[in-house]
Amino acid sequence: MITISSIRSFFPLAILLAGLLAGIGLLPAERAVAQPAGAVTQPDADAAMQISWEVRNRFRLFREERDFLLHAETLRGRGVLASEQALEQQSDGRGWARNTVNRLCIDLTGRVNEPCFRDGVRESYLTPTDHPVTVRLTGTIPVGATCAWSFDDGDGPRASTLDCNEPVNFRARYGRPTVATVDVSSGAEPAQHIVGNILVRDILIAGLGDSIASGEGNPDREIALADDGFCFRSYLGLSGQFYRPSRAGYKGGRACEAPDTLQAWQRYGALWFNSPCHRSLYSYQTRTALALAARYPHIAVTLLPLGCTGATIADGLFGAQRARECLLSKGSFNCRGSVNAQLAELREAMAAVKKRQPNRALDLVLLSVGANDINFSGLVADVIVDNPTERALFRRSGVIGSIDESRTALARELPRAFGKLREALKPLVGDLERVLYVSYANPTLVNGGAPCAGGRAGFDIHPSFNADPQRLAAVSAFVKDEFLPQLRNLALCEGGVLCGDPAADRMTLVDSHQRAFADHGFCARAETDPEFDRACFSASGDSFTTDLVAAASSPLTCGAGASSFRAYLPRARWIRDANDSYFAAMTYPQGLPGAIQPADIHDATWGVVSAVYGGAVHPSAEGHAAMADAATPVAAAVLRLPALSQVIEQPLPPLERPRE
């Protein structure tokens, strides 16, 4: 039997609003540098001949070049959001990551594969020794010309002779320039001698933080839903039972009177890049790193994603935290119940890097954290839990929070924790300019900044949910007027925030895209939304059949099957509502102490958490892509990457670092 104390233990994780949309910010004026914009330009075919080169499969998290080329192509001439929308249409809403997730250099437990076999070649992921490069002769090439190529990295030249229209593939030594020369011969004319330098810059990026960092709300492979119903009990038995769509493939008991094991049910769950932390390839951190790699052909990007849904600064970054889900592999669960501290994981990784390559350093940290530290999940619970039975239960157990409590934490606890985090990051990155603090955005806005009207629309997946208009407006105002401004102050050492050396302790703030989300909150709707959403997610909050007999076989009042839902199609809302969370992920959290695990998968507690643990009130893939669109040029500026018009023509200079 579920007790009030057990509900308190994990319900706050369920509705956490670390799903506020992260914003994209402008560099402080004194730190601004030229920012790249647009797609990579191609060499002029009528220009003088020159040596041009690019790194192949340069987003090193991907083991197979085809996965990188998919993004490089769709990003050509597009932003990340436009690219995501094109890929969503191309995949018929099933998502581009559904197969890529099995072809990574980090396995599904979060372990870095050392070595990683990328395109058939054995490589060290964190400390590469060389990179695959394609070299071409571009410009006005004489018809039938022959090219005698030579590549010398100091250990003697490597030579080959080819038709000048053919590219040359070789592996360039990392950390050492390669002198490329080509002698172009055509008929009786004297050979033309052309020289160029090849120097690959491998950028090491770490991702830290909470569910915004991890990509919560966007499983790499969305759950497959059945068209028939699955029974949940209501709390205390006062409201009986209700049916919602089942999981496709599940053959066990669907009625509340026919319980089954969680393992049998979980075999048909959604798939995440990392289940314990709900890490997703759709996260803004992955998309930012990937966009850098796609747009700059002379770099490689090595991403170490460590963000974890539910993380606070104390429990998540500095200390271990509870896992969200267990990994199901070969018929058994792989679950320790907890996740290691992110800073400890990063220190361990960097120690291994320094041991092999003493001069290799961490180039950039992408960071989003703070919402869980002020118990934003408690505010969300206060807004959406409306049924008197559940509301009284959750209020007594402390699940429902208050703005006053969050305000106190925002003024006292969070600044102290943030100061501690700042000091912990300094030894890892040196200049805190290299920490991009990606803030949240207000998830409750529509029509240019008005609060959502509230109601059951988008939240009728559970009978007790109903977004109260007054409480919703109050929380929306708190986010706009207090929470987001204080996060800005914390990142920039402004507004009375104490920093030892404000000039050196300032992070690089990313928050400017908050304006874009003012039209795309969880209540946004449009005629261009997917047909399933318009037909089956009722604006009046009556999407589901209430008759138990009918709901067992057809739970949706629209009469359509739940299997037609697609999590990855363009929508007006960039925030997952509770209906989206259930239809995309339907999460039954497992990384919890056995004493508080419900034995019955039809339990009332599972009814609540299955509707919110998969990302309710978190950014969709489109939301994360919009965040990446603004974060990418800021990251490029901090990394001192050149204007895109220069990238094809010359190798990148080494990045100057301050002396320690």
N, C-alpha and C positions, 0 to 999 in steps of 0.2 A: 504494500500500500504506500502511496506517495504522501509524504508528510510536508507540512508547510516549510520546514527547514530545508528539505531536499529541493523543493521548488525554488527556494531562494538561492540555492547553490548554483543553479545553472540557468535560470530564466533570464537574468540580466544579460548573459552572453547571447541569448537567443535574439533579443530585439535590439542589440546594440546598434547605435547609430554612428559607429565609426564609418557608416555609410554616407555621411555627409559628403557632398561632392568636393573633391579637392580642387582648389583654384589654381590658376596659372598666374604667376606674378612677373612684374618687371624688375629688372636688376636695379638696385639703388644707383642713383646717378653717378656717384663716384666710382662705381664698379662697372659701368656699362662699357661694352666693347662692341665692335661690329658684329652683327648677327646675320647668319645665312638665311636666305629665303628662297623658296621655289625649288625646282628640281635641278638635278645636275645637268649642266649644259654639255653638249657633245662637241668634239673638235670640228672645226670648219674643214670640209672636204677639199676646199679650194686653197687652203692655207699651205704654207711651207711644211715640209715633212717634219714630224717630230715623234718622239717616243711617248706613247700614252700607256698607262697601266692602271689596273685596279685589283683589289684584293677580292678573291672569290669566297663565297659563303662567309661573309665577314661578320655576321652575327653568330658568335661562336657557341651560343647555347644550342643552336640547331645542328644536328648531326648531318643532315642531308641538305645539299645545296638547293634542291627543288623547293624546300620550304622557305628558304631565304628569297629565292627568285620570285616566288609568288608575291611577296610583299614589296620587293624592289620594283616589280612591274606595276603593281597597283598604286604605289606611292609616287610613281613618275608623273609629275605634273599635278599631283593631288596632295592635300593635307592628310593627316592620319584619320580624321573623322570621315572624310570623303572616301578614303581607302577602305575603312572598315565597312562603310555602307555598301560599297561596291562588292566587297567580299561576302557580305551578308546576303546580298541578292544572288551572287554567284553560287553560294552554297545552299540556296533555297532555305535560308534561315537556320541551318543546322550548325553553322559556325566553322570557321577555317581551322580552329585548333583541335577539332575532334580526332584527327589522325596525327597531327604534328606532336601532340602531347606524348606519344609513344616513341618519339625520335629526338630525344634531347640528351645533352651531356650531364644532366642532373636527373637522377632517377626519381620515382614517385614517392620515395621515403625522404627526399631532400638531400640525399648523399651525392656529392660530386663524383662523377666517374673519372677516375684517374688511373690509367689514361682513358681518353675518349676516342673512339674510332669515328672520325669524321670523314665522310666520303671515302671510306676505305683506308684512311691513313691514321696511324696511331699518334695522338697528340696529347700533351699535357694541357688540361683545360685552364688551370689557373696560371701556369707558367709556360707559355708556348715558346718554342725555340725557333720556329719558322712559320711562315704563312703561305698559303697557295696564292699565286699571283698570275694574272694574265696580262701579257704585254702585246701591244699592237703598234704598227707603224701607221700613223694617220697623216692626213693632208693630201696633197696632190702626188699620187704615187704613179710613176711611169708604168705603162702597160707592159705586162710580162716581166716586171722587175723581180730580181732575186735578192733576198736579204740574208746576209751572213751575220748572225747574232752572236754576241758574247756577253756573259754575265759574270762579274768578278766581285765577290764579297770579301776579298783579302786572302782567300785560301786557294787562289788559282782560278782562271776563267773556265766557264762552261760554254761550249760553242755549239751552234746548230745553224743549218742553212735551210731556208724555206722560201716558198713563194711569198712575196711581201704582203699579200692580202691575207695570209694565214696568221692567226695569233700564236704566241708562244706561251706555254704554261710551265712554270717552274715554282719552286718553293724558296721564298726570300728569307734570308737569315734575319731573325728578330734582334733588334738592338744594334744592328750593324748595316750601314748603307751598302747597297749593291750598285756598282757602276755598270750600266747597260750601254752597250755600243752596238751599232748596226751599220754595215757597209751595204749600200743599195747599188746594185749593178743592173744596168739596162743597156743592151746593145753595145755600141762602140764608145758610148759616153763614159768618162771617168766615174768611178764609183764615188758616191756621196757618203761621207762619214758623219754619223749623228751620234751624239752622246747624251745620256740622261742618267739621273740617279733615282734609285728606288729605296725608300725607307718606310716601312710599315710602322705605324704608331698603334699599339694595342692599348685600348682604353679600358681600365678596370673600374667597374661601377658596382656598388653595393646598394641594395634596396632594403630599407628598414621601416618598421612601423606596424600599423594596425591593419584593419580590414581594407582600408583604402589602398594601402601598400600592397596587400596580397591579391586584391582583385575579387574579393567576396561578392557574391551575386552572379558570378559568371563562370560556372563550371566549364572546363575545357570540352567536356562532352556532356551536354545537357541530359537530364533524365529522360528515359523513354516512358511515356505514360500509356496506361491502358484506358480503353473507353468505358469500362465498367467501374463500379464504385468500390470504395474501401471504407470500412466503418471505424469511427472514433467515438469513444464515450465522452460525455460532457462532465465537467467537474462536479463532484459530489453526487452525481446521478440525478441532479435536480432537473436537467433539461433533456435527459435521455441520450439519444445518439444522433449522429449525423454522418452522411456519406460524402466523400470527396473522391476524385479520380484515383485509381490504383496504379501500381507500377507495372509496366508491360513485362510479361514473362513470369510474373509471380503466380504460382499455382497453389499457394497455401490458402488458409482461411481468410476470407475477406469480410465475413460477418464478425461483429463484436463477440459473438458467442463461440467463435472458432479461433482461439489464439494460436500464434505460431512463434517460432524463435526469431530473434532479430537477425541472426546470420542468414537464415533463409530469405528474409526480406531484403537484406542489404546487398545480396548478390546482384540486384537489379538497380543499384543506385547510380547517381551521377558520378562522373570521373573528374577528378581535379589533378592538376599538375603536382600538387602536394595536399593530400587529404587532411592531415592533422592541422594544417594552417589555412586550408582553403585557398592555397595559392593558385593563381590562374594566369595563363598566358595573355589574357585580355587586360591585365592590370595596366594602369598608366605607366608604371615603372618599366615593365617589359616593353610596352609600346614606345616609350621614349628612347630606350636603348636601341631598339630595333630600327626606329626612324633615323637615328644618328648613323647607324651602320649602313642603311639603305642610301642615305643621301651623301655620304662622304666615302668615295671609293678608295681612298688611300689609308683608311683606318680599319682596324678590327675592334670589335666590342666584346668584352668578356663581362657578363652580368652574373652577379652572385645575389639571387633573390632570397631574402630572409624574413620579409614581412609576414605577420601572422595575425589572422583575424582574432579579435578580442584582446589584443595586446594593450597594456598600459606601459608607461615608462618603467614602473617598478616591477610589474609582473608581465614580462614579455621582452623588454629590452635588457633590463638588468638581471631579472630573475626568470626562472622557468614559469611556464603557464600551462593551463589545461589545453589538451588537444581538442580540435573540433570534431574530427571523425577519424576512424581507423581505416587503414588501407587493407582492402580485401585482395589477397593474392593466393592463387592456387588453392582456393577453397577455405582458407583460414585467414583470421584477422592478424594484422601486424600493428599492434597498438601498445605503446608504453603508457598511454594516458596523459603524458605531459610532453612539452616541447622545450628544448634547451633555450636558454637566454640568447637573444639575437646578438648582443654585443660580445658575448663569450664565443659564439660561433664565428663572428667576424674576426675577432682577435686570433682565434685558432687558425683560421684560413690564412690570415696575413702572416702569421708566424711561419706557416708552411711555405708561403710565397717567398718570404725573405730568406729562408734557408736555401732555397734553390736559386733565387735571383735577387740578390741583396739590393739592387737598385730599383726594383719594381715597386711601385707605390700605388696606393688607392687614389684614383683620379677624381672620383665623384661619389657622393652619397645622396640618394633620393630618400627623403624622409617624410612620413605623415604619421603624426601621433598626437594624442591629447583628448580626443572625444571620450574615450573610455575612462580617462583619468577624472573627468568631472561627472561620470555616471550619466552620460547622455541616454543610455538605454532606459534608465529610469524615467526620463522625460518622455521618451517615445511610448513607454508603457502607459504613462499617465494620459497620453493623448489617445491611444488606440484601444485600450481595454475599457470597454463600456458596460459590459454586463455586470449587474450589481454583485452577483455571487463571486465571480472571478476578481472583480475590483476590490471587494472587501478582503478576499483571501490574500491578494497580492499586496494590498496596503499594509495588512498586519505583518506580512513577511518581509517588508522592506523593498519589494521589487519595484513598486511604483515610487519614483523619485519626485523631487520638487525643484522648481527653478531656484528657490532660495538656497537649497543644499548645493546645487550645481554652481551657483554664483559664489558661494563660499570656497568651494574647491578651486574655482577658476582664479580667485584672488589670492589664495594661500598655498594650497598643496601643489597646484600645477606649476607656478613659478619656481618653487624649490626643486621640484623634480626636473624641470626643464634646465635649470642651472647645473644640476648634477649631470644631466645628459650632455650638455655642452662641454663640460670638462672631460667627460669620457671620450668624446669624439675627437678632441684636439690631437691626442697622440696618434690617432688613426689617419687623419687627413691633413694635419698641420693647420693650414688656413681654413677657417670655418666658412669662408666664401664657397668652398667646394661642397658644402652641405646645402642641397636644395630642399628647403622646407616647403613642401607642397601642401598648402592649407586646404581646408574644407570649403565647400560652398553650401548655401542654404538649399536643402532638398525639398522645401515646402512651397516654392514659388512658381507662379504661372502668370502669363499675360504681362510680362515686363516687370514683375516684382511684387505682385499682389499675392498674399497668402492663399493657398488652396482653400476651397470652401469647406472641406471636411465631408463627413458622411461615410457610408459603407463602401462606396465604389472603390475597387482595388483592394479592399480589406474584407470582403465578405467570404473569403476562404475559411474563416473561423467565425462561428456564431457570436462570440463575445466581442469581436472587433467592431469598432465604429469610431472614426476620427472625429472627436468632438471639436466643433468649430472654434469655440472660445479658447479651449486649452491649446489647440493647434496654433491659433494666432499669437498666443502668448509665447509659446516656444519659438515660433518663427521670429518674433521680435527679439527674443533673447539671443538667438543665433546672430541676427543681423547687427544688433546694437552693442552686444557685449562679448560674445564668444569669439567671433571672427576678428574683431579689433584687438582683443587681448592676444590672440595667437600671432597676429602681425607684430605686436609689441614684443612678444617673447622672442620671435625670430630675429627682429632687427634691433633689439636692445633699446627700444623706445618706450614712451608713455610711462616712465617711472620704473621700468624693469631694470633691475640692478645687474650690470655686467662689469667684470673686472676691468676690461679694456674694450669699450663699445666698438671702437674702430676694428679691432681684431676679432671680437667675439660675435659679430653679426653674421648670421647665416644669409644665404641668398633666398629671398622670399619668392614664392610662386603662388600668386593668388588672383591674377587679373582676369581669369576666365569665369570668375564668379558671376559676372554680368551675363554671360551666355546662359547660365543655368536659371536665370530669372524667368525664362520662358519654358523650361523643361523639367519642372518638378514632377513629383510622383502622380499628380492629378492631371497632367497635360494630356490632351486628346486631340486628334486630328483626323480628317477624312482620309489621310494617307496612311494611317495606322493599319497594321495587318488585318485582313478580313476577319480572322478568327477573333481578334480582340474586339473589334467593333460589334460583332454579332453575339459574342458569348460573355464578355466581361461587362456586365450591366452598369450603366451610369447611375442607376437607382439602387444598386447594391443587392439585387436579387438574382445573381448568376447561377445559383445552385438549387437543385430540386429538393424540396423539404419533405415530400412524401417518401418514407423510408423504403417502401416496396419498389417504387419507381426509381429512386436514387441508386439502389443497389445495382441496377443495370444501365442507368442513364443519368449520371449525377448532374449534368449541365442542363439548365432550362432551355438553352438554345437548340438542344437536340443534336448538336454536333459531338463528335468524339474528341476527347482531350488529346488524343495522339496527333491532332492537327495543329496543336500549338507549336510555335517556333520561337525559341528564346532569342535567336539572332536574326531578327528582321528590323529594319529601321522603324522607329516609333517617335512620337512627339515627346514622350517622357524619357528622360535620361536617368531616371531613378526607378529601381525595382520597387514595386509595391508588394504587399504580402501575397497577392495572387500570383504575381510573377515568381516570387521566391519558391512557392510550392510547385508551380508548373515547370520551373527550370531545374530545381535541385532537390526539393522535398527531403530535407536533411533530418536524419535521426542521429543526434550527437551521441558518440560512444566513448570518447576519451574522458570519461568521468568515473569516479569511484564506484565500485560495484554496488555499494550499499544504497546508492541513489539512482541506480539504473532501473527503470520500470521493466518488469519481466514480461509484460504484455504489450505487444506492439499496437494494440488498439487503445491503450491508456489515454486518458484525457490530457496528460502532460505532453505525450507525443503529438496530439492534435495541435497544440500550441506551437511547439518547437519546430514541427515539420513545416509550418507556415512561415517561419521567420528565420530559422537558422541558415537557410540557403541564400540570404542576402536581402531581406526586406529593408527598404530605405537605404539602399546602397546604389552606387552608379551602375548602369548597364554598360555593355561593351562600347556603345556609342558615347556614353558619358566619359569612360576612361580614355577613349580615343580623343575626345575634345580636350581633356586635360593634357594628354600627350602633345597635342598640337601646339599648345602654348608652352609647355615645359621644354620641348625639344630645342627651340631657339635659345632659351635661357641657358640650358645645359651646354649648348654649343658655344655660347658666349663665355661661360665660365671656363670651358676647356680650351679657349683661345683657338677655336677652329676657324679657318679662313672663310672668306666669302665664297659661295659655291662656284662662282665663275673662275676661281683660281684653282679649284681642286684637281681638275684633270691635268693641269699644266705643270704642276710641280709637287714634289713630295712634301709632306708636312714637316715643319721644323720640330725638334724636340721641345717639349713643354718645359719652360723654366720653372723651377720650384724654389721657394724661399729656403734659405739655409736654416737648418735646425740648430 
